[in-house]
Amino acid sequence: MSETTTIESLVFGSREINYELSYQERKSLGIRVYPDCRVKVIAPFDTSEENLIAKLREKAPWIIKQQLEFLSYHPLTPPRKYINGETHLYLGRQYKLRIEQAPINEVKLFRGRLLVNKNAKSSTKTLLSGWYREKAIEHFEESLKKIVPLFSRYNILQPELQIRQMPTRWGSCTSKGKVILNPELIKAPKGSIEYVIIHELCHLVHHNHTRAFYELQQTIMPDWKKWKERLEHSLV
């Protein structure tokens, strides 16, 4: 029998869970929640609709929890127009953008403002994006270097750091120990940046969001919930 995929939905309380349903030659039903909040359900060919719905209702709280966890990592900064007086964030603080014509391109913090000196041919957005990326590399490397020793008992060495624009994640890590961070994270408070780094390093010890994972995160950063909440609400 060939695999078929359909889009289905389940109402659970006040929430509607949309999911991709496919049938395969397997013994048990599997449910996966992806970083973009997609839900995929893989069921054995002989699964009845009644049993399928019953299992989904049983797992619905877990599915919603996973989606909310991933949503907390979704960048929320709205599109910018890059005009004078517009507010931009850096390390959790708001700065008003000031654009001035100049022969040499330069971006810097000056007297409480985010100053962009540019020539007529240059793009404010491009210059500012480059500045944010440079600051992200500098700050993330410094933070990672400070945090890694907290994981020494787990034999985690200085991981490779990669800066990558990700539309739905603040950070991720690979099985080979590489930590990937979104440059947009540089706009968040320092504590929130450290929370994301600690979160990803915890995944190098415990790959899934298990009880052991959260216990480790709590041990390394007892106030992680505060910084997670700041991250969720500050970049708007």
N, C-alpha and C positions, 0 to 999 in steps of 0.2 A: 504494500500500500504506500502511496506517496504522501508526503507531508502537505497539509493544507493550512493556510493562515487566514484568520478573520479578525476583525476588530469588534470587540464586545465591550459591555459596560456592566457595572454592578453598583447599585445604590446601597451605601452603608451609612446609616445615620443621615447627616446633612451633606455627606460627600459622595461624589460619583467617581468611581474608579474605572478608568478606561484601560483596556488591556488587549494585547495581541495574543490570540489563542491559536495554538498549533497542536496537531496530533502527531505523535511519533511512536515508533516501536520501542517502548520502554515500560518499566514495571511500576514506576511511581510518578506522581504529578510534581512538576517543578515550577517554582515561581521566582522570577528575577526582577529586580528593580534597578534601573540604570541611572547614571548621574543626571541625565536630562529628564528624569522622573517617568520615563516610559516603563510600563509593566508588561512583561512577557510571561505567558503561562504555557507550559509544555505538558500535555496530558497524554497518557496511553490511549491507543486507538479505541479500547473498549470502555473508556470512562463514560458513565452516564451523565446527563446534564444535571440531574439531581445531586449526584456526588460531587460534581465539579463545583456547583454553586455552594454547596455545604462547606467544601474545603476552602473556597475563596472567602466566604464569610468568616471562617475560623481564622484565616490569615490576614484579614482586612486591617486589623489594628497594626500589625507588623508592617504591612505594605504602606500604610499612611505614615507611620513613624519613619520608614526609610525615605519616603518622598520628602518629608519635612526636613530630614537631616540633609538631604542633597540640596534642597531649596535654600538652606542656610548658607550654602556655599555659592549660590548664584549671584554674580555681580549685579548690583542694583543701580549703579550710577547711570542717570539718564543721558541722552545725547546732548552734547554741548555745541554752542554756536561759535565759540572762540571770538568773543567781542569784548571790548572794554567794559569793565564793571561786573562782568560775569564771575560768579563764585566758583572756585576750584579747590579741591581738597588735597592736602599733603600731610601725611602722618597724623590724620585725624583732625587737623585744623583747617579752617576755611580761609582762603586767601582770595582777594579780588584781583582779577586779571587786569594788567595794565600793559598796553601794547604801544610801543614807540618806534618810530622809524629811525634806523641807524645804519651806518655802513657795515657793521659787523654783527652777525647773528649771535645772540646770547640770551640765555634764560637764567634767572636767579631770583631768590627771595630778597626783596629790598623794601625796608621800612613797612613791614607787614603786608606787602603786596607781592604778587607773582608777576615779576616784570619780564616781558618779552621784548627784547630789542631785535629788530629785523629789517632787512632791506626789502625793497618793493617786490622782489621776485620770490621771496620765501613765504612759506605757509606757516601761520601761527600754530595750526594743529600739528603739523609735522615736527616743528621745533619743540613744542611742548611735550609731544609723545616721546621724542628722543630724550628729553630731559628727565621725564618720569622713568623711562627705562634705565637710564644711567644711575639714577638715585635708587631704583629698585635693586639693581645688581649690587650696588655698594652696601645698602642697608640689609638686604637679605643675607648676603655672605657674612656680614658682621654678626647678625642675629643667629645664623646657623652655627657659626663657630662658637658662640657663647652657649648655645643650647645643647649641642652634641655631647659634651662631657656628662650631662645629666643622664645619658643613656649608656654610659661606659660599662655598666654591669651586664648589659645585653649584647656586648661585643659589636656595637654599632660604631664604625669608624666615620670619619668625615665623609658624608655622602657627596656625590656630584650634584651640583645645583644647576638647574636649567630654568631660564625665564621664558615662558611661553604664553601668548595670549590665548585664553580659553573662555569661550562665551558662557559656559555654565558652571565653572569651577574656580575656586580660589587656589586650590592646590591639589596635587596628586603625587603618587610615588610609584615606582616600578619595582618588580620583583628583584631586580639587580641592585636596588638601593639608591636609585636616582630620585631626588626630590625635585618636583616641578612646581613652580609658583607663577601665578598670574601677575604681570607687572602692575595691574590695576590695584593690587593689594597694597601698594605703597601709599595709597590714599587713606588707608585705615590707620587707626591708632597703633602705636608700637606694641601694646599688649595684645591686640587682635592679630597682628602679624606673628608674634611669638606663639599665640594659640594655634594658628594654622600650621606653623612649622612643627610644633610639638604634636599636633594631631597626625601629621604625615609621618613623623618619626615613630609614633606609637604604632602606626600601620606596618612598620618594618619589623615590629615585634609580634603584633597580633593583626593578621590581615583583614579580619572582619570586625564589625562593630559588636563585639561580644562583651560580656560582663567584665572579662579580664582586660579588654581594651580600655573600657571606661575607668576601671580601677587604676590602671597604669597612668592614664591621662590625668586622673585626679591626684595621683601621687606626685607626678611631675609638676603639675600646675593646679593647685587647689582652687584657684579662682577662675578656672577656664570658662565657666558658664557666664560670668560677667563679661569677659572679653568676646565670647561668642555672640552674646546679645548686642554688644557694641558694634560688632562687625555687621550684624544683621540690620541694624537700624541707623548706622552712621553714614553709609554710602548711598545717600538718596539725593 
